Amino acid sequence: MSANKSKLISIVCNIDASKLEISDKKWQTFQKYIKVNKFFSTHGTKGLDAFLQHVLKNGKLLDETLTIQGETAYYFYALLKIFQRKGQWCQDYKNWQPVSRNTAKQFSHLLNHLFGPGQPPRLLENVWFRSDRGSYRYRDWYVNLCQGQKLYEQKSRVPIDTKMVCHFYKIPSSRSVEDALVESLILSLGGERDLVKLFLESTPYKLHEHYQFWRSFLLYCIKHPTIITDKLSDIVDYLNFQKFESRTVVRGGKTIVELPPDPDFQLEMLDPRVLSKLTREWRKISAEIDHRRLIKFPTSDIREYIRESKAATTTIRQLKSNWELAAEDDSFLGACNIKYTEECLDGELSVWSFSRLDNFVTSKVLTLYIDTERRLLYDIRGKSQRFPRKDEMLHIRCWMEKEGLTLCESTELFIELSWC
């Protein structure tokens, strides 16, 4: 098996090789990732084969997986990101020998061997598995901490002080860096874990840009613990509306942008009972207003898809109003399609619903997001943010071919990986 993997490594590291040389779907996906990666397209893959062969020979990381926040992650991708920073290595990888048979410990030991003896928080190891925009900053943190810098010296959109550092290091490795920063901030201010949980479940408007306001809100919550209830997210929504959020509405047949009612809103002198009352009244009124204001979107030139079979009728159709976006949110807990109202109204984006009719019951299955100008399908998600299954992709690809759509390469990679 090791010999087979060694051969597979050599093939995937050759960006000129055809993917037809590999029958294993997972390794085909690995190869495809390397081919479309900007770093390897620019700098080539020289040395990558030898690095991965050494890891294969001495450890058991190569195609092993772990679960991070409910998602399956491959060590292979983390190893590629480690290789991309070979200019920052302190030691030659050829001298690395694992000190444990445990995969997670081997990974930690490899990082320390290459980047330095410092001890970053365990949760920062997960940043090597991330591909989202901005995650490279956290990999900068990791390397800097290994090489002797302090956590509070790192560039962060949430300012880090020495009190936060102590809490940050104690947070479990299962948490994201972003959540860990918020948690360490709240704990350093004297807050309790119930406030941490409720605040993380809410959606403060642009926390990083309006950091001082949200920090003052957390201090307000700590000073007035009676408002720390399961309705904290409603209070945060009220503050978003009152102080920050512009809204696109239709009045008298015209589309206008409403500015936030009170951009200078401050909390310091406000009684918590008054804040709770204002929030309840706003929630009631806003629900009625949102229900009345129908915002219709331009109809896309992309046609809808209908495929009938004995088992069920499959449909892909455009969501053409803010009401339909809200209904899609109700179907998929955790989705937030209503936030795309303005982009859909401008015609920059169109959102589509994949549904099935079976025994006279319609089930919403997936939501699809299309960049209208580029005719690019850039994301597909279902309940709990899952990717589409193979049978669902057959319908989607058939529809894409008929309508001249393309699928975002990174999205296609993650979909294929979810099938492995």
N, C-alpha and C positions, 0 to 999 in steps of 0.2 A: 504493500500500500504506500509506503514511504517513497519507493522508487517511482510509483505512478504520480504521486504529488510533486516529486522533484521535476518530472517531465512537464507536468502541468504548469509549474512555476515558470519554467523556461519559455513555454508557449505564451502565457499571458503577459510576460515581460517583453515579448517581441511585438511591438505595436504595429508591425507590418504583417504579422501572421493573420491568417483568416480564422474567423471564429468557428468555421466548420471543422477545424482540426480538433475541437473539443466537443465531446458529446454531453459532458456533465453540465447541466443548466447553471448551477451555481458558479462554476468556474468560467463559463461563458459570460456571466454577468460581471465577474471580477475583471475579465479581459476587456469587456466593453467599457467599464468604469475607467480603466487606465487609458484607453484610447481617447476618451472624450475629456479627460482631466486636463485642465489648462497647464498645470505645472509640467506634466510629462510631455504634453504637446510642445511646450517651449524648450524645456531642458533635456528632454529625452529620458531614457530609462537606464542609462549606463550605471552599473553598480547595483541596481535594484535586484536583479536575479541573484547575485552572490549574497546580498543581505538576507533575502527571504530564504535562500537555501541554508544559510547558517542557522536561522531561526528554526527552520524545519528540522535540521539535524540535531539541534541541541535542546529544543523545547517542544511544546505541544500547542502552540498558540495559533498556528497558521489559519486553519479553517474552523476553529472553535468559535462558539458564540457565548454571549451573556445577555441577560435581560436588564435593560435600563428603562425605568419608568414604564414598564409594560411592553416595551418594544424590543425585538431581537436585534442585537448588534453583533457584527463580525469583527474579530480581532484583525482580520486581513486589512480592512479599511484603516484601522488605527495604525497598523504597521506602515502603510503607505504614507500616512501623514507624518509619522516619525521619520521616515526616510526623506521626506521633502525638507526636513530641517537638519539634514546631515551636516550643514555648515556650522551648526551650533553644538555638535557633539563634542564632548570632552575626551572621550576615549574611543578607540577602534572597536567596532562591533565584534570583530573576530576574537576578541579576548573575553567576550561574554559567555559565561557558563551559568545556567540556572541553579539556584540554591534550593529549589523545592519542585515537587511534581505538581503542585497546585497551579492551575492556569493563571488565576488572578495574581498570585504571588510572583509567578514568572514575569508577568507583564510589568508589575511594579519594579521588579529588580532590573529588567531591561531598561526601563525609563531612567532609573537612578544611575545605571552603568553608563548610559549614553550622555545624559544631561548634567549629572552632578550629584553629590551626596546629600543635598538639601532635602527636606521632607515637606513637600506640599500637602495640603489636605487631601484625603483619599477621594473626596468627591470630585476633585479636579482631574483625576485620571479619566473620568468619563468624557472630558472635552476632546480627547483624541478620537472618539467615535462620532463626533458631531460634524455635520457638513453644512449647517445653516450659516447664513451670512453673519459675520461678526464673531463667530466662535473661535476664529483664529486668535482673537485677543486673549482669550482664556488659555490658549496653548502658549501664548507669550508669557502669561503669568506663570504657567507651570515651569517653563524653562528658566525664567528669572528666579523663581523660588528655589529651584534645584541649584542654582549658581550663587545663592547667598543673599538675594534681595529679600525684603520684607513685604508681606501682603499689603500693608497700608501704603507702600510705595508704588503700587501698580495703578495704571490708568483704568479708571472705572467710572461709569456713568452714575453709579451710586457711590458717593464719597465714602471711603473706608477709614475709620479711625481705629486707634489701638484697642478700644473697648470692644468694637465689632470683631476684631481679629480673634480674640479668645473664644467667642461664641461660634464663629465661622468654622474653626478647626474641629469643633465638637459635633457639627451637623452630620447626620448619616450620609454615606456615599450615594444613597439612592436619590438624593435631591439634586435638582438642577442648580447651577451656579446662581442664576437669577433669583430663584426662590431662597437660596441660602443667604444671599445678600440682604434680602428683605427680612428674613427671619433674624439674622444676626443684628440688623438695625433695630428691630422692635425689641429684642431681648436686651440690647445694650442701652436702650432708652428706659428700661425698667418694665416693659410689657410682659404679659404672660403668653403661654403657648396657645390659649384659646383665641387671643387677638391675632396671633400669627396665622392660625388656621383660617379665621374668617376674613382677614385682609387679603390673604392669598387667593381666596375663593372669589373675591370681588375684582372689579376691573377699573382701577384708578386711571384716569386719563393721562397718558404720557407721563408716567411716574418719573422718568429720568429728566425730562425737560422741566417739570414742575416739582422737582424734588423738595424744595424748601416748604412748599405748601403742604405736600403730603406728609412730610416729616412733622409739621405742626399739627396736622390732623391726627397722627399717631399719638403725639403728646397729649392732645385733647382727649382721645379715647382712654389713655392711661389715667389722666386726671379725673375723667368722668366714666368710670367702668360700667355704669348702668346702661350705656348705649351699646356695649359690646354684647350683642345678641345675634341671633341668626338673621336679623334684618340689617346687619351692617352693610351688606352689599347694596341694599336700597338707599342707604344714606350716601354711600360712595356714588351711586348713579345720580342721586339728586345733586351732589356737589359737582359732578361732571357736567350736568345739564346747566346748572346755575352759573358756573364760572368759566367753563372751557369750550363746550361743544357748540359748533354751528350746526344748523339743521336746514336741509333742503325740503321745502314745503310747496304746495300748490294752493294759491289763493286767487279766486276770481279768474280761474283758467290760466294764470301765469305762475311760472316757477320762480321762486325767490329763495334767497339764503338768509335765514334768521341768525343773527349773532346771539351769543349767550346773554341771558337777561342781566347778569350782574358779574362782570369780569373782575371787579374789585372785592368780591365777597370774602369776608374774613370770619374766622371762627372764634377768636380769642374771647370776646365778650358775650357770646351767644350761649344762653342756657341750654343744656342738653335736652331738656324736655321740649323746649321750643323747636330745636332742630329735629327731633323725632316727629313732632306734630307737623312741621313743614314738609317733611319727607313723606308722611302718610297722605297728606292732602295733595302733594305733587304727583304721587304715584297714582292716585285715583283720577285726577284730572288728565294727566298725560295719557293714561290708558284710553280714556274716552276720545281725546284729541287724535291720538295715533290711529284709532279705529276709523275716524271720520276722514282723515286725510289720505286719499288714495293717490299715489304717485305712479303713473304709468311710464314704462320704459319703451324706447324705440324697438320695433320688431326687427330682429336680426334677419339677414338674408340667408342665414343657415337654416335649412329646412329641418323639421322635426322628423323623428324616426319612429316607425311603428312596425313591429314584427309579430305576427300572430302564429301561434302553434297550438297543438292540442293541449299542452300543459298550461300555457299562460300567454298573455299578450304583453310584450315588452315595449315600453315607450320611453323616448328621450325627448323632452319638450322644454322650451324656454320659459323661465319664470319672468313674467312681464310686468310685475308691479311690486311695490314694497310689501303689500299684503301677502303675496305669494312667497317672498323671501322670508317673511315672519313665519308663515305656515311651515316652510322647510325647516326653520330653526326648531319649531315645536316637534317635528318628526325626529330630528337628530339631536339628542341631548348633548350640549357642549358646543354645537355649531353656532356661528354668529354671522349669518349671511346678511342680516339686515344692515350691517355696517357698510355693505357694498352699494347701498342705495344710490349715492351720488355718482359713483363710477358707472353704474348701469344706466342712470339717467343721461349721462354724458355720452354713452355709447362706447366707452372705452372697454367695458367688460360686459359679458353676458353670462348669466348663471343658468344652468340647465338641470332638470330633475330626471333621473333614471328611475322608472317605476315599473311594477309588474301588476297586471290584473289577473287574478286567479280566483275562480268561483265567486265572481262578482265583488271581490274585495281587492282594493288597490293598495299596494304596499310601496312606500317610497324606499328605494334601495341605496341610491348614490346621488351625490351632488357633483356636477362638473362645472369647471370654471374656464372660460375661454377669453383670451386676449383677442378682441374683435378685429383690430387692425391687422394683426399678424396671423389671424386664424390659427392661433396656437392654443391647444388644450394644455393648460399648465398645471392643473391639479384635479384629482378625482378622489373623493372621500365618501365613506359611508358612516354608519353608526359607530361611535367611539373612535372616529378618525381612521377607520380601517381602509385599506386599499382594495380595489376591485378584485374579485376572483377571476379565474381563467374563463369561466363560462360567460361572465359579465363582460369581460374584455372582448370577447368575440363579437358581441353586439356593438360595442363602442367602436371597434376597429372597422366594422362594416359601415357604420354611419360616417366615420371619419373619411373613409375612402370615397364615399359618395359625395361628401360635402367639401372635399379638398382641405381637410384639417390635418395638422401635424401635432404630435404629442411631444411635450417637453422632454428632452433627453434624460434629465435627472429624475423626473417623475417616472419615466419608463423604467429606469434602473431600479428604483425603490419598489415599484410594482413587481417586477420580475424577482427581486430579492425576497419579497414577502411570500412568494410561492415556493421558495427553496425549503 
